[in-house]
Amino acid sequence: MCDRPDVTQKITIIADDLTGALDVAGPFASRGHPTFAVVNAGDGPFGGLSAAAVLSINSASRHLRAVDAARRVRDIVGHLGARRGGICIKKIDSTLRGNVAAESLAAAQAFGRANLVVAPAFPAQGRAVRRGMVHVNGVPLSETGFARDALSPPPCEPLDRVFAAAAPDARVMIVPPAGPFHLARAVDGTRIFVVNNETDMDLTMTVRMLATQLCDCLLVGSAGVSSAVARELPEGRAPDRPRATGQIIVAVGSRAELADRQVAALDAQQGVVTVAAPNGEWPDASFLQLSAGTVVLRATADLGGRVRDAGEVAAALARGVARMLTARPVEALVATGGDTAMAILDQLGQRVLQVMGELMPGIPFGKLDVGDRTVWLVTKAGGFGTPTTLGDIIRGLRGEPAGRIRT
């Protein structure tokens, strides 16, 4: 791709939350490319990672005002130096939560890219784009539970209208998987291509048709398009798969409806204990004595039905998780929800994480430093997957066949 198809280009990713920064980087790590994620760009310079083949940066901007989110993205890109070349991806939520247009346009400007290729489809998780509108398992996004997100609801109109409203001087067009991307060669202003992709083959076609223009465009999308790019790169040594024979902790701070169903399905399995943490807090330390093979720490409303600020809940939950990681010989941690994952890593003082691969599409893994030992880390966006996804993750960590969790 780009000028020399046989040479791996440096790949830079800007994501608006941590789980996004990790899951969009996972496909590159799975193909053997050294991949690192900056947990929070606000923690300081990341110049020491400039040589990384793949660098994914969490801007932590999903819940900011659009103008503030755009400013943060521009600031991050401004510190990248030579990394502003190569392949650049603006990761957006596959259900369009957050400041999709504002951050994408800011990234394109900062990277010096006149063309944006907007391809948020993620077929492996049922996300497709038809006539510029995201569909989830065949249902228009506006008719799903994602449209009712309390913090960062997605737009209900097609993406071409979203970007046309945000960039009135740009030429915005809905295109099929094959383009016409030759129009990106023009130098007369900004062009925004909203791509109708429904399958992995569609995404592969989009990446291949961009070919040498890929380094002149900003790719805007999710793990679906990053997987398509990764498949076109030279393959390195496959990573070791994570295995946990001891205790696994599952921390669930997400308020997504799907997260509730996933916890319920996992809790029904033998060998699983679920502990409710009202607003992320525990009234006593008894949870530290739990020896079940899988312990789920689930943030809930308090007894009066009150729910605190999401950031406060995540921070409280993270404190309990850190205590358990220190007190018990935990071998793996599964963190559900971007705010939860970032709060845990912040509590542990982990500023940079090496992404080591994908347990399954959209479910990346790496390793945490906990004292003098390491713990496998698996992350998942709160509204991501199916009702059985948490169980699938546990089975993957156990190295067991689908349909059975070790007791």
C-alpha positions, 0 to 999 in steps of 0.5 A, a space after each residue: 500500500 501507499 508508495 511501496 506495497 511490499 513495505 509496512 508503513 507506520 500506522 497511527 490511530 487516534 481513538 476517542 476512548 480506550 477500548 476503541 484504541 485497543 480494539 482497532 489496534 488488535 488486528 495489527 498485533 494479531 498479524 505480528 506487528 509491534 503495536 502499542 497503545 497510549 492509555 491517555 494522551 493527556 498524561 504527557 508526551 509519547 515521543 518514545 513510541 515514535 518507532 512503533 510500527 503501530 501506535 494507537 492513542 486514546 484521546 479520551 474525548 468521546 464525552 467532551 463538547 465537539 469543539 473541545 474534542 476537536 482541539 484535543 485531537 489537533 493537539 495530539 496530532 501536532 505532537 506526532 512529528 514524522 508519524 503524520 505520514 504513513 497510514 492514519 486511522 481515525 477510530 470512531 465508534 461503530 455505532 457512531 457515539 461521540 464527536 464523529 464528524 468534529 474529531 474526524 475533520 480535525 484529524 484530517 486537517 491536522 494530518 494534512 489529509 484533504 480526503 476522508 474515507 468514512 467506513 465504520 462497518 464492522 461485519 464481524 459484529 453485525 455493523 453494516 452501512 447501507 445508503 450512508 446509514 449504519 445498521 446493527 444486525 439489519 436494524 437502522 441505528 436510529 431504531 436500536 438501543 444505541 440511539 438512546 445512549 445517555 452520554 453520547 447519543 449517535 446521530 440519527 441521520 445518514 453519515 453523508 448529511 452528518 459530514 455535510 453539516 459539519 463541513 459545508 464546503 466539502 464535497 460529500 458523497 456516498 460511494 460503493 466499496 470500490 469508490 470511485 476513489 480516483 477522485 481523491 487525486 484532485 487537489 481542489 478542496 476536501 472530499 469525504 467518501 461515505 462508503 457503503 460496506 456490508 461485508 469483510 470483502 467489501 472492506 477489503 475492496 475499499 482498502 485495495 481500491 484506495 491502494 497508493 492513495 491510502 497514505 493521502 487519505 484519512 481512514 475513518 472507521 472501526 476495527 472492521 476497516 483496520 482489519 481490512 488494512 491489516 490483512 493487506 500488510 506483510 504478516 509477522 510472527 503470530 502472538 501467543 494466545 492468552 491462557 488462564 488456569 487460575 482466577 479470572 476477574 471480570 469488571 463491568 462498569 458499562 451501562 449498556 443494555 447489552 452488558 446487562 444481558 452479557 453479565 446475566 448469561 455469564 452468571 448462569 454458568 457454573 463456577 461464576 460468582 457475581 458481586 454487585 458494587 453499588 456505584 462501584 463501591 463495596 461496603 466491606 472487603 469480603 469480595 477480596 476473599 472470593 475464590 471462584 474461578 470467575 468473579 464478576 465485579 458489576 457496578 450497579 445503581 445504589 439501593 435507592 436506584 441512584 446512579 452517580 457520574 460514570 467517571 466516579 463509578 469507574 474510578 470506584 470500581 477500579 479501586 476495588 479491582 486493583 485491590 483484588 489484583 493485589 490481594 489474590 493470584 488473579 491470572 486474567 482481567 476482563 474489563 468491559 467499558 472504555 471508562 472502566 478500562 481506563 480507570 483500572 489502568 490509571 489506578 495501576 499506573 499503566 500509561 502505555 500498553 502493548 497490544 498483543 493480539 485479538 482473542 476474537 474480532 474486536 476483543 484485544 488482549 495484552 498484559 498488565 504489570 501488577 507488582 512483580 507479576 503480569 496479568 492478562 488483560 482483555 478489553 471489550 466495549 460495553 455495547 459490543 458483542 452478543 449476549 454470550 460474548 463474556 462467556 466466549 471470552 472466558 472460554 477463550 482464556 481457558 482454552 476450552 471449547 465453546 459452550 462450556 466454562 470450567 467450574 
